[in-house]
Amino acid sequence: MNLRDLRYLVALAEHKHFGRAAEASFVSQPTLSTQIKKIEDELGVSLVERMPRKVMLTEVGREIAQRAREVLNEIEQIKAIARRTKDPESGTVRLGIFPTLGPYLLPHVVPTIRERFPRLELLLIEEKTEIILRQLREGRLDAAVLAQPIHDDQLEQQFLFEEPFLLAVPEHHALAGKRNLKLDDLSDQSLLLLEDGHCLRDQALEVCQLSGAGEKSGFRATSLETLRQMVAANVGITLLPVLAVKPPVARSSDVHLIEFRGHPPSRRIAMVWRRSSAMVPFLKRLAQVFRELPPDLLDPHLEAAEPAIPAAPVQLRQNARKAAGRRPPR
């Protein structure tokens, strides 16, 4: 049994299909199937339940596949130590980020990263928090930008910034005339929220709990942009993170944004990585770049905002991942 065989087993555990696992491993299906059978013969146990359309790992197969992931991750850590020793700012960083932050934060950060670390290859993976954390623990990601709290003693967290929320209401809503508001002003309101699995949903529910607001029944959005368009279409009101309303995001004349008085509701953003990672010294330097955002970017005050432009027609479309036949990010 060698590292190549372990990679085949891990690929089969992830794809649960010999053909797709072989394609991901850049080998033919018979080659991958033969190598899996070789591992089974060497260990004297059955790793796979073979069925006509898919495969399932046996209980021992799942345990061995998990151990194989850990071995392969340790090998990558050894290689990373060698690369970082020769050139700390070169190599690849696989960074996870969640969908309600990535499109609005990365345009402000990536150019600086490229300037500061010109030899660095930054691979960005956008998924829901639960999936990002799992990939981080399994070694498939090097670091992630997530919303706190994160409860995992194996992960180190570096606080980056606090992002305030604004209330988004239709142009002629009863609250649209307010310059700012208190949380109590939401006590009789129902908010449009994202579907389960989005951390922004959990954060919005916390605001609802504090203010006495509720969730608008019969609707759960799959993306922040759907929420924005539903507000523009006068379906309801919602909370938007401040980065999602700052340039280069276009303002809509059909969506009225209201600041919260005093200390607004917000979410805390941190960079997270495994404490055991060989990349910790460099990741701390990378986190510093994320902390160096322009102060006005996180300012919820809107007086200096760009002039509003007409809203785009409301179109309920599935996101690009669904259109491509992929499961939406979790």
MOGI-V873600 format. One record per pair of residues at least 6 apart in sequence whose C-alpha atoms are under 7 Angstrom apart, sorted by sequence separation. I is the first residue (numbers start at 0). GAP is how many residues later the second one is. D is the distance in Angstrom with one decimal. If there is no record, write none. Layout:
{{I GAP D} {I GAP D}}
//
This chain:
{{11 6 6.4} {14 6 5.6} {21 6 5.7} {39 6 5.6} {48 6 5.7} {49 6 6.7} {134 6 5.7} {135 6 6.4} {194 6 6.9} {207 6 5.8} {220 6 6.1} {229 6 6.8} {230 6 5.6} {244 6 6.8} {320 6 6.4} {321 6 5.9} {21 7 5.1} {39 7 6.3} {47 7 6.6} {48 7 5.1} {135 7 6.6} {168 7 6.4} {193 7 5.3} {320 7 5.6} {47 8 5.7} {48 8 5.9} {82 8 6.9} {192 8 5.9} {11 9 5.1} {47 9 4.4} {48 9 6.3} {10 10 5.1} {18 10 5.5} {21 10 5.9} {46 10 5.7} {47 10 5.5} {17 11 6.1} {46 11 5.3} {46 13 6.4} {47 13 6.5} {46 14 4.1} {17 15 6.9} {270 16 6.3} {7 17 6.7} {128 17 7.0} {192 22 6.8} {231 22 4.9} {189 23 5.8} {190 23 6.2} {191 23 6.2} {231 23 5.2} {7 24 6.4} {186 24 5.4} {188 24 5.2} {189 24 4.6} {190 24 4.8} {191 24 5.4} {230 24 6.4} {185 25 5.9} {186 25 4.4} {187 25 5.8} {188 25 6.4} {189 25 4.8} {190 25 5.2} {194 25 4.9} {185 26 6.8} {186 26 4.5} {189 26 4.8} {193 26 5.0} {194 26 5.6} {8 27 6.6} {98 27 5.9} {183 27 5.1} {185 27 5.4} {192 27 5.6} {193 27 4.5} {194 27 5.9} {88 28 5.9} {91 28 6.0} {92 28 6.3} {93 28 6.2} {94 28 6.1} {95 28 5.9} {96 28 6.3} {97 28 5.4} {98 28 6.3} {182 28 5.0} {191 28 6.9} {192 28 6.3} {193 28 5.9} {89 29 4.9} {90 29 5.5} {91 29 4.6} {92 29 5.1} {93 29 4.7} {94 29 5.0} {95 29 4.7} {96 29 5.1} {97 29 5.2} {98 29 6.7} {193 29 6.7} {4 30 6.3} {88 30 6.5} {89 30 4.6} {90 30 6.0} {91 30 5.9} {92 30 6.1} {93 30 6.1} {94 30 6.1} {95 30 5.8} {96 30 6.5} {97 30 5.2} {88 31 6.0} {97 31 6.0} {191 35 6.8} {203 35 6.8} {95 36 6.0} {16 37 5.1} {0 38 6.4} {15 38 6.1} {16 38 5.6} {15 39 5.2} {15 40 6.1} {258 41 6.5} {258 42 6.8} {12 44 6.8} {191 44 6.2} {95 45 6.7} {190 45 6.7} {191 45 5.9} {192 45 6.8} {94 46 6.1} {190 46 5.3} {191 46 5.1} {93 47 5.0} {94 47 6.1} {95 47 6.4} {96 47 5.7} {190 47 5.1} {93 48 5.2} {94 48 5.1} {95 48 4.3} {96 48 5.0} {97 48 6.7} {92 49 6.1} {93 49 6.6} {94 49 5.1} {95 49 6.3} {96 49 6.3} {245 51 7.0} {12 52 6.7} {242 54 6.9} {9 55 5.5} {242 55 6.7} {252 55 5.1} {8 56 6.2} {241 56 6.4} {251 56 5.4} {252 56 5.6} {250 57 4.9} {251 57 5.2} {252 57 5.2} {253 57 6.1} {9 58 6.8} {206 58 6.9} {241 58 6.1} {250 58 5.9} {251 58 5.5} {252 58 6.1} {9 59 6.5} {251 59 4.7} {169 61 5.5} {5 62 5.7} {168 62 6.0} {169 62 5.7} {167 63 7.0} {169 64 5.3} {72 66 5.5} {168 67 6.9} {169 67 6.9} {69 68 6.9} {168 68 4.7} {68 69 6.7} {127 69 6.6} {167 69 5.7} {168 69 6.8} {127 70 6.1} {128 70 6.8} {167 70 5.3} {166 71 6.0} {167 71 5.9} {166 72 4.7} {167 72 6.5} {165 73 5.7} {166 73 6.3} {164 74 6.2} {165 74 5.3} {164 75 5.5} {165 75 6.3} {164 76 4.5} {165 76 6.3} {163 77 6.0} {164 77 5.6} {162 78 6.6} {163 78 5.8} {179 78 5.5} {180 78 6.6} {181 78 5.8} {162 79 6.5} {178 79 6.3} {179 79 4.8} {180 79 4.9} {181 79 5.6} {175 80 6.2} {179 80 5.3} {180 80 5.5} {179 81 5.8} {232 81 6.8} {170 83 5.2} {169 84 5.9} {170 84 5.6} {169 85 5.0} {170 85 5.4} {228 85 5.8} {168 86 5.8} {169 86 5.9} {167 87 6.2} {168 87 5.2} {167 88 5.6} {168 88 6.5} {167 89 4.7} {166 90 5.7} {167 90 6.5} {165 91 6.3} {166 91 5.1} {165 92 5.8} {166 92 6.6} {165 93 5.3} {165 94 6.7} {164 99 6.7} {163 100 6.0} {164 100 5.7} {163 101 5.9} {164 101 5.3} {163 102 4.0} {162 103 5.3} {163 103 6.5} {161 104 6.5} {162 104 5.3} {161 105 5.7} {162 105 6.3} {161 106 4.5} {160 107 6.1} {161 107 6.1} {160 108 5.5} {159 109 5.6} {158 110 6.2} {159 110 4.9} {158 111 4.2} {159 111 6.7} {157 112 5.3} {158 112 6.5} {156 113 6.2} {157 113 5.2} {156 114 5.8} {157 114 6.5} {156 115 4.6} {155 116 5.6} {156 116 6.8} {154 117 6.4} {155 117 5.5} {154 118 5.4} {155 118 6.0} {154 119 4.5} {155 119 5.5} {146 120 6.6} {147 120 5.5} {153 120 6.0} {154 120 5.4} {146 121 5.6} {147 121 6.1} {153 121 5.9} {146 122 4.5} {147 122 6.6} {145 123 5.7} {146 123 6.1} {99 124 6.1} {144 124 6.9} {145 124 5.6} {144 125 5.7} {145 125 6.3} {144 126 4.5} {143 127 5.6} {144 127 6.3} {142 128 6.9} {143 128 5.2} {142 129 5.5} {143 129 6.6} {142 130 4.5} {159 130 6.4} {160 130 6.5} {141 131 6.4} {159 131 5.0} {197 132 6.8} {196 133 6.0} {162 135 6.1} {163 136 6.4} {104 138 6.7} {103 139 5.6} {103 140 5.5} {112 176 6.9} {108 181 6.3} {87 194 6.8} {80 197 5.7} {79 198 6.6} {130 199 6.2} {76 200 6.9} {129 200 6.8} {76 201 5.9} {127 201 5.5} {128 201 6.6} {126 202 4.5} {127 202 3.4} {125 203 6.9} {126 203 5.1}}
//
